[in-house]
Amino acid sequence: MGAFVADPQAVVDLRRYFGIGLPPDMVPFTGSRFEHLAGGGDRPWIADRITGHEVSHSLDPGVAAVAAIGSWRAARNANGAAQTLSRIEQQRLHADLTPHFRCTIVANEARSTAMLRVHLEGPPGLLSHGAIEITASLRNGNPHRGDGPQLAGTPTPEEVRAHIWGPWKFSADGRDDTGRTVAPQQLAIGEWTRYGLTPTSPPLWSTTNMDDWRRDYANEPVRLSITTRSKGSEWIVPLEVPVTIEVTS
């Protein structure tokens, strides 16, 4: 194919064959002899024909190019499939290591204080991580509070979302200003920690009194969110913990 393209006579013969640039009184020279193409040398009885062998050799570069493109696409697809499988496997391993917590809340009979105990029970795959970091926080009962439009004289959506809409808040050391979150702690599998709780109160803009507020949340669970971090991974575990009243005799 390279010799064919480089031969000057090939250009002349092809233009003559297809009638390119011919005077008006001349017609295309289809069926002409091809012995001049690529330097000639064809046997006389096949000089006027293109043989299958010649076609094959002419197509060899094109076939090689198509094969190369096919190989590149196959390699690219294989690489993409490998990346997808690797990502799926990483997600599976991350899910398998999601921490398992067992939580209890016990309040005194007057419901003036309560104690939250958080036990880290598994999974076994986290044993190799040693102590892991946990951060406990409270979720609101309705995640859509504050999503509506603000009316004149009403609290802002940020104020609504910042308030704890639930029965208890943290009173433990290291809590934030609202009592929603406590400072991180380190726990290993099989260990536990505890946090003091105190009753919440209605928001300042509300007309609900304290008795009605407590009655509304008397049988509501405490909605927790425990964020766990270890070795560059993070898990957020939502929990709903019922409150047990400690009855003294």
Disulfide bonds with the S-S distance in Angstrom:
none
